[in-house]
Amino acid sequence: MTSYSDPSRPSGADAALTDTPDEALRRSLGVGRRRFLSTCTAVAAGAVAAPVFGAAPALAHGRDHGHGHGHDHGRGQVLVPPHKRGIILYTVRDATARDPLASDLPSGFREVFKQLARHGYRQVEFAGYRQHANAPGGDNLETVEGARLLRRWLDDYGLRAQGNHGFIPSSWPLTAADKDTFKKHLEIANILGMDHMGTGGDPTGSSYRADWDVAADKWNALGEIARREGIKLYTHNHDSAYGFLLDRGPLDDQGRPTRSSGIRKLEYFLKVTDPKLVWLEMDIFWAHVAQYKFHTYTAPDGSTRENVFDPAALVTRYNKRYPLFHAKDGVVDTANGMGWDMVPFGTGDIDYTTFFSRVGLSNYRNPMVEDDNSPSATDPAQSLREAKISYDNMAALRRRRR
């Protein structure tokens, strides 16, 4: 399997040399100053560090905000420029799926675009192209004609499409039908004006290097097809992809390795895919879940080794290979097995001020607000209301003064 060097990889250290040991630890974890997951035995025990660093980062309602329409007053450098503030439409999927004949709330793509633009958003990431059948355009806009209609609405409200969690062929080698469908989705992406097209799933669910090698071959091939159409192909992570690769012996009864060299699965994928063909979207929430869950591994000699995952450091190491993020927040919760509970952006404990400051390239990255739990069975207005809260919190982020 070919290993690729990344021409965009930075050569300098990304951590401040003046950090105290406690500050360096908190900074590496990317968690708020008040609460963060500790390392070593504390993490193993599922403990949360005591609030020894002072108050947690203020939320937008406690800061100089009022950014609902992209106005950026106040002190400090804006961390997410107005034209880069986005949302994945999965967050408001109940609104796009709502019957406009049965509700006065925004319904279907056109009205949801209008409302998101009012909130201040300038980018959207699709999660498929279906809406309620009674909405303008009908239920299925996954066609060339549907894409043209969506593009007109995006333009009407000053929005840009930036990505889609859509079709990635299941076949490998590619069947003719899968290849044709993939090319149709690239055509739709180009009509919509996307620079990137991707998927919501990991390249493979396996922990074995051989399966990641196969996935790399497939994604390199798909990335080449996408590049010929002017599109950057990206894959989206969940927590499992940042677990440790099984790539060392002894072997199990099926001849598969049972121990690890200590490299994480997606880090290996980055090494063996072509940086000119394959890109990534980090879901920052799930990366922090991985930080909590996957902090030790069994080394080739059978010993237990510790390696605490640093999401921001991985992004800076591979730099421009991470053009997109899911900006999803969480509060610390060690009782649920994940370490975090999902909440609207800016209302949790993930230190996004530190994260965005560390990864830099603010005019290149595309952070998309996401909250899987925003739709409510009892409060039909909740998802769009929380989209506004999330926008305001993102707009209020400022680089800390030194």
C-alpha positions in Angstrom: 0.0 0.0 0.0 1.4 3.4 -1.0 2.0 6.0 1.7 1.6 9.6 0.6 3.2 12.7 2.0 0.9 15.6 2.5 2.3 18.8 0.8 0.0 21.0 3.0 1.4 19.6 6.3 2.8 22.3 8.5 6.4 22.0 9.8 6.1 24.1 13.0 4.8 23.2 16.4 1.2 24.3 17.0 1.3 24.5 20.8 2.3 27.6 22.6 5.7 27.2 24.2 4.7 29.1 27.3 1.9 26.8 28.4 2.1 25.4 31.9 1.7 21.6 32.1 -2.0 21.9 33.2 -2.7 24.4 30.4 -1.0 22.2 27.8 -3.1 19.2 28.9 -6.3 21.2 28.7 -5.3 22.7 25.4 -4.5 19.3 23.9 -7.9 17.9 24.9 -9.8 20.9 23.4 -12.2 21.1 26.3 -13.4 24.1 28.3 -11.4 25.6 31.1 -13.9 24.6 33.8 -14.4 21.0 32.8 -12.2 18.6 30.8 -11.5 14.9 30.6 -8.3 14.0 32.5 -5.8 11.5 31.3 -4.2 8.4 32.8 -6.1 6.6 35.5 -8.7 9.4 35.8 -9.8 8.8 32.2 -9.8 5.0 32.7 -12.0 5.5 35.7 -14.4 7.8 33.7 -13.6 10.8 36.0 -14.0 14.5 35.2 -11.3 16.9 36.4 -12.1 19.3 39.2 -12.9 22.9 38.1 -9.5 24.2 39.0 -9.0 26.5 36.0 -11.8 29.0 36.7 -15.0 29.7 34.8 -16.0 27.9 31.6 -16.0 29.8 28.3 -19.0 32.2 28.2 -21.8 31.5 25.9 -23.0 33.9 23.3 -25.8 35.2 25.4 -23.2 36.3 28.0 -20.9 38.0 25.4 -20.9 40.8 23.0 -23.1 39.2 20.4 -26.1 40.3 18.3 -24.6 38.5 15.3 -27.8 37.0 13.9 -27.3 38.7 10.5 -23.5 38.3 10.2 -22.6 41.6 11.9 -19.3 41.2 13.7 -18.9 44.0 16.2 -16.9 43.6 19.4 -13.3 43.0 20.3 -10.9 40.4 19.1 -10.4 38.4 15.9 -13.4 36.6 14.6 -12.7 32.9 14.6 -15.3 31.9 12.0 -15.8 34.5 9.2 -19.4 35.3 8.3 -19.1 33.6 4.8 -17.9 30.4 6.4 -20.7 29.9 9.0 -22.7 26.9 7.8 -25.2 24.2 9.0 -25.8 20.7 7.8 -29.5 20.4 6.9 -29.7 17.1 8.9 -30.0 19.4 12.0 -33.3 20.8 10.7 -34.4 17.7 8.8 -37.9 17.9 10.5 -38.4 21.3 8.9 -37.4 20.2 5.4 -39.7 17.2 5.8 -42.6 19.2 7.2 -45.9 19.4 5.3 -46.4 23.0 4.3 -50.2 22.4 4.0 -50.3 21.4 7.7 -48.1 24.0 9.4 -47.4 27.7 9.4 -43.7 27.0 10.2 -41.0 27.0 7.5 -41.4 23.8 5.5 -39.4 22.3 2.6 -36.0 23.4 1.3 -37.0 26.8 0.0 -38.6 28.1 3.2 -35.9 26.5 5.3 -33.2 28.3 3.2 -35.0 31.5 3.7 -35.1 31.1 7.5 -31.5 30.0 7.8 -30.4 33.0 5.8 -32.4 35.2 8.2 -30.5 33.6 11.1 -27.2 34.6 9.3 -26.0 31.4 7.8 -24.2 31.6 4.5 -23.5 27.9 3.8 -25.5 24.7 4.0 -24.4 21.1 3.7 -27.0 18.7 2.4 -27.9 15.4 3.9 -29.7 14.1 0.8 -32.2 15.9 -1.5 -35.6 14.8 -0.3 -38.3 16.9 1.3 -42.1 16.8 1.9 -44.0 16.0 -1.3 -46.2 19.1 -0.8 -43.2 21.4 -0.8 -42.3 23.3 -4.0 -40.5 21.0 -6.3 -41.9 17.8 -4.9 -40.4 15.2 -2.6 -37.3 14.1 -4.6 -34.9 16.7 -5.9 -32.1 14.2 -6.4 -32.1 15.0 -10.2 -30.5 17.5 -12.5 -33.7 19.4 -12.6 -34.1 19.3 -8.9 -30.6 20.5 -8.4 -31.2 23.5 -10.7 -34.3 24.4 -8.6 -32.3 24.1 -5.3 -29.5 26.2 -6.8 -32.0 29.0 -7.7 -33.3 29.0 -4.1 -29.8 29.0 -2.6 -28.9 32.0 -4.8 -32.2 33.8 -3.9 -31.2 33.7 -0.2 -27.5 34.3 -0.5 -26.6 30.7 0.5 -23.9 28.5 -0.9 -24.0 24.7 -0.9 -20.8 23.2 0.6 -21.0 19.4 0.6 -23.5 16.6 0.8 -23.7 13.4 2.8 -24.8 11.4 -0.2 -24.0 8.5 -2.4 -20.8 6.6 -2.1 -20.8 3.3 -4.1 -21.0 0.2 -2.0 -19.4 -1.9 -4.7 -15.6 -2.5 -5.1 -14.5 -2.9 -7.8 -17.1 -0.4 -9.0 -20.1 -1.7 -10.9 -21.1 0.2 -14.0 -24.4 1.2 -12.3 -22.7 2.5 -9.2 -20.2 4.5 -11.2 -23.0 6.1 -13.2 -24.9 7.0 -10.0 -21.7 8.4 -8.5 -21.2 10.6 -11.6 -24.8 11.8 -11.4 -24.2 13.0 -7.9 -21.1 14.8 -9.0 -23.1 16.5 -11.7 -25.7 17.5 -9.1 -22.8 18.8 -6.8 -21.5 21.0 -9.7 -25.0 22.4 -10.4 -25.3 23.3 -6.8 -21.9 25.0 -6.8 -20.2 22.7 -4.3 -16.4 22.5 -3.9 -16.8 19.2 -1.9 -19.0 16.1 -2.0 -18.9 13.4 0.6 -20.6 10.9 2.9 -21.7 10.6 6.4 -20.0 7.2 7.0 -16.5 6.0 7.8 -14.5 4.4 4.9 -14.9 1.0 6.6 -16.1 -0.2 10.0 -13.2 -2.6 10.3 -10.3 -2.4 12.7 -7.9 -4.4 10.5 -5.2 -2.8 8.3 -6.0 -5.0 5.3 -9.6 -3.6 5.2 -8.3 0.0 5.5 -6.0 -0.7 2.6 -8.9 -1.8 0.5 -10.9 1.3 1.5 -7.9 3.5 0.6 -7.8 1.9 -2.9 -11.5 2.5 -3.4 -11.4 6.1 -2.1 -8.4 7.0 -4.2 -10.2 5.7 -7.3 -13.4 7.6 -6.4 -11.4 10.7 -5.6 -9.8 10.6 -9.0 -13.3 10.4 -10.7 -14.4 13.4 -8.5 -11.3 15.4 -9.3 -11.9 15.1 -13.0 -15.3 16.7 -12.3 -13.7 19.5 -10.2 -15.0 18.2 -6.9 -13.0 17.3 -3.7 -14.3 14.0 -2.3 -14.5 13.8 1.5 -15.3 11.2 4.2 -16.9 12.0 7.5 -15.8 10.4 10.8 -17.6 9.0 13.8 -15.8 8.0 17.0 -14.9 4.5 15.9 -12.6 5.7 13.1 -10.3 7.3 15.7 -9.9 4.0 17.5 -6.7 2.0 17.3 -5.8 -0.1 14.2 -5.3 -3.8 14.8 -2.1 -4.3 12.8 0.3 -6.5 14.9 0.4 -10.1 16.1 -0.3 -12.6 17.6 -3.0 -13.6 15.2 -6.4 -14.9 16.0 -7.9 -18.2 14.7 -8.8 -16.4 11.4 -5.3 -15.1 10.9 -6.1 -11.5 11.9 -3.8 -9.4 14.2 -5.0 -8.8 17.8 -2.7 -6.0 18.9 -1.8 -2.5 17.8 1.2 -0.4 16.7 -0.6 2.6 18.3 -1.7 4.3 15.1 -5.3 5.2 14.8 -7.5 3.9 12.0 -8.2 7.2 10.3 -4.6 8.3 10.8 -3.5 5.3 8.8 -6.1 6.1 6.1 -4.7 9.6 5.8 -1.2 8.1 5.3 -2.3 5.7 2.5 -4.7 7.9 0.6 -3.6 10.5 -1.9 -3.9 14.0 -0.5 -4.7 15.3 -3.9 -7.7 13.0 -4.1 -9.2 12.3 -0.7 -10.3 14.9 1.9 -11.9 14.7 5.4 -14.6 16.3 7.4 -14.0 16.0 11.2 -17.0 15.7 13.4 -15.5 17.5 16.4 -18.0 16.0 18.8 -17.4 12.4 17.8 -13.6 13.1 17.8 -14.0 14.1 21.4 -16.0 10.9 22.1 -13.1 9.0 20.6 -10.7 10.9 22.9 -12.7 9.6 25.8 -13.2 6.1 24.6 -9.9 5.2 22.9 -7.0 6.3 25.1 -5.2 3.0 25.6 -4.2 0.1 23.3 -2.6 -3.3 23.6 1.0 -3.0 22.2 2.7 -5.9 20.3 4.4 -7.0 23.5 1.0 -7.3 25.3 1.5 -4.3 27.5 -1.1 -1.6 27.8 0.0 1.8 26.4 -1.7 5.2 26.7 -2.2 7.6 23.9 -4.7 10.4 24.4 -6.2 11.6 21.1 -5.8 15.3 20.3 -8.3 16.2 17.6 -6.9 19.7 16.8 -3.4 18.4 16.5 -4.5 15.8 13.9 -6.1 18.6 11.9 -3.0 20.8 12.0 -0.8 17.8 11.1 -2.8 17.2 8.0 -3.8 20.8 7.5 -5.7 21.4 4.3 -6.9 17.8 4.1 -9.6 18.9 6.6 -11.6 21.5 4.7 -14.9 20.8 6.6 -16.0 20.3 10.2 -19.2 19.3 11.9 -19.3 21.9 14.7 -21.3 19.9 17.2 -21.1 20.6 20.9 -21.4 18.4 24.0 -21.4 18.5 27.8 -19.3 16.1 29.8 -21.1 13.0 30.9 -19.1 10.0 32.0 -22.2 7.9 32.8 -23.3 7.3 29.2 -20.2 5.4 28.0 -19.3 8.2 25.5 -18.0 10.9 27.8 -20.3 13.5 26.2 -24.0 14.4 25.7 -24.8 16.4 22.5 -26.2 19.9 22.9 -26.6 22.9 20.6 -23.4 24.6 19.5 -21.9 27.0 22.1 -24.0 25.6 25.0 -21.5 22.8 26.0 -18.1 22.1 27.3 -16.0 21.7 24.1 -13.7 24.6 23.9 -14.3 25.8 20.4 -12.3 29.0 20.9 -9.2 27.0 21.5 -10.0 24.4 18.8 -10.6 27.0 16.0 -7.6 29.0 17.2 -5.3 26.0 17.0 -6.4 24.7 13.6 -6.3 28.1 11.9 -7.0 28.7 8.2 -10.3 30.3 9.0 -10.9 31.3 5.4 -10.3 27.8 4.2 -12.2 25.7 6.8 -16.0 25.2 6.5 -17.6 24.5 9.9 -21.1 23.2 9.7 -23.3 23.4 12.8 -24.9 20.1 13.6 -27.1 18.8 16.4 -28.6 15.3 15.9 -31.1 16.0 18.6 -32.5 19.4 17.5 -35.8 18.0 15.9 -38.4 17.5 18.6 -41.5 15.4 18.6 -43.3 17.8 20.9 -41.8 21.2 19.9 -41.9 21.6 16.1 -40.2 24.9 16.2 -37.2 23.7 18.2 -34.7 22.8 15.4 -34.8 26.1 13.7 -34.8 27.9 17.0 -31.7 26.0 18.1 -30.1 26.7 14.7 -30.4 30.4 15.5 -28.8 29.8 19.0 -26.0 27.9 17.4 -25.4 30.5 14.7 -25.2 33.3 17.3 -22.7 31.3 19.4 -20.5 30.6 16.4 -20.6 34.2 15.4 -19.6 35.3 18.9 -16.3 33.2 18.9 -13.3 35.4 19.2 -9.6 34.6 19.5 -8.3 35.1 23.0 -5.9 38.0 23.5 -2.5 37.0 24.9 
